[in-house]
């Protein structure tokens, strides 16, 4: 079922395991006591899962009857992480299929990236290490990057709404060259925010190219799938912009060097021709 009403009280956690069918909604109170949490912590960390509201799980435990209220509950003792990962993968694949069908999957990759993307719109949490790392990498380059940042929550209940709104806002600015979406690493369940169709649609329909640096080297989110360029980390995202500007500067320097050499040759040829004319006049 789906975790609903996740509530931590002291060392213990409580939630409802809910399932909706055509006949209605069924729910069961679950108690996830501290000893069971300690036992399952290595397994959850291995699969980078964090239990939270909205997560679909298959759990195991022992039924517990509370006589005073007549309620039947479950004392959780184990979990099948493959079930949750499989559900997340199926949901992600379904979002991708809808984006492909709507013609949005490759749309942002067709946006033209400026040769010098110095005016950057950034969607990030301003209190995060991801934002600090991104800014530091740009400052280290010495180039005159101009940043316009919208502070958003990148996990939790309001993350999808805030991130998608920020992407739409920055994507409409004609005085920007590129939009960047960044966050640091986290659990699979936290990063699942970026599998949401609303965020993917905001990226796909942006008139500006969108770069993602979502801090997860193994997983690839739907946001990465539809972005113009998907980088592994916020720092790598900044480095890609710096490399783009460096490449343009290098090509300009090469062009100026070629112009200088060509001009020098033209002047030398002209001097020779003038000298020849001068000598021919002198001998007349």
HUWO-V83653 format. One record per backbone hydrogen bond with DSSP energy under -1.0 kcal/mol. NH is the residue of the N-H (numbers start at 1). CO is the residue of the C=O. E is the energy in kcal/mol with one decimal. If there is no record, write none. Layout:
nh = (NH;NH)
co = (CO;CO)
e = (E;E)
This chain:
nh = (2;3;4;7;9;12;13;14;15;16;17;18;19;21;24;26;28;30;31;32;37;38;39;40;41;44;45;46;47;49;54;55;57;60;62;64;66;70;71;73;74;75;76;77;78;80;84;85;86;87;88;89;90;91;92;93;94;95;96;97;98;99;100;101;102;103;104;110;111;118;120;121;122;123;124;128;132;133;134;135;136;137;138;139;140;142;145;146;148;150;152;159;162;163;164;165;166;167;168;169;170;171;172;173;176;177;178;179;180;181;182;183;188;191;192;193;194;195;196;200;201;202;203;204;205;206;211;212;213;223;225;226;227;228;229;231;237;238;239;240;241;242;243;244;245;246;247;248;249;250;251;252;253;254;255;256;257;258;259;260;261;262;263;264;265;266;267;268;269;270;271;272;273;274;275;276;277;278;279;280;281;282;283;284)
co = (18;55;16;14;12;9;32;7;30;4;28;2;26;24;21;19;17;15;74;13;33;34;35;36;37;40;41;42;43;44;3;52;1;78;75;73;71;66;66;64;29;62;31;60;60;58;80;81;82;83;84;85;86;87;88;89;90;91;92;93;94;95;96;97;98;100;99;107;108;116;146;178;148;180;150;125;128;129;130;131;132;133;134;135;136;139;143;118;120;122;124;156;158;159;160;161;162;163;164;165;166;167;169;170;173;119;119;209;121;211;123;213;48;187;188;190;191;192;193;196;197;198;199;200;201;203;179;229;181;194;221;222;223;210;210;212;233;234;235;236;237;238;239;240;241;242;243;244;245;246;247;248;249;250;251;252;253;254;255;256;257;258;259;260;261;262;263;264;265;266;267;268;269;270;271;272;273;274;275;276;277;278;279;281)
e = (-3.2;-2.6;-2.2;-2.4;-2.3;-1.7;-2.0;-2.9;-1.9;-3.0;-2.8;-2.7;-2.7;-3.4;-1.3;-2.9;-1.5;-3.2;-3.0;-3.2;-2.1;-2.6;-1.9;-2.1;-1.5;-2.5;-2.6;-2.3;-1.6;-2.8;-3.1;-1.6;-3.0;-2.5;-1.8;-2.7;-3.1;-1.5;-1.3;-3.4;-2.1;-2.9;-2.3;-3.2;-1.7;-2.6;-1.0;-2.6;-2.3;-2.3;-2.5;-2.2;-2.3;-2.3;-2.2;-2.6;-2.1;-1.9;-2.2;-2.3;-2.0;-2.2;-2.5;-2.4;-1.7;-1.5;-2.6;-1.3;-1.4;-2.4;-2.7;-2.7;-2.6;-3.2;-1.7;-1.8;-1.5;-2.9;-2.2;-2.5;-2.4;-2.1;-1.7;-2.7;-2.3;-1.0;-1.8;-3.1;-2.6;-2.8;-1.5;-1.0;-2.3;-3.0;-2.3;-1.8;-2.3;-2.4;-2.0;-2.3;-2.5;-2.1;-1.0;-1.7;-1.0;-3.1;-1.3;-2.5;-3.2;-2.9;-2.1;-1.8;-4.3;-2.5;-1.1;-1.3;-1.8;-2.0;-1.4;-1.9;-2.7;-1.8;-2.0;-2.7;-2.2;-1.2;-2.9;-2.2;-2.7;-1.9;-1.7;-1.7;-1.1;-1.4;-1.5;-3.4;-1.9;-2.2;-2.5;-1.9;-1.4;-2.4;-2.7;-1.7;-2.0;-2.8;-2.5;-1.7;-2.6;-2.7;-2.3;-2.4;-2.6;-2.4;-2.2;-2.8;-2.4;-2.4;-2.5;-2.6;-2.4;-2.4;-2.6;-2.7;-2.3;-2.3;-2.8;-2.4;-2.5;-2.5;-2.8;-2.1;-2.5;-2.7;-2.6;-2.5;-2.4;-2.8;-2.5;-2.1;-2.2;-2.3;-1.5;-1.1)
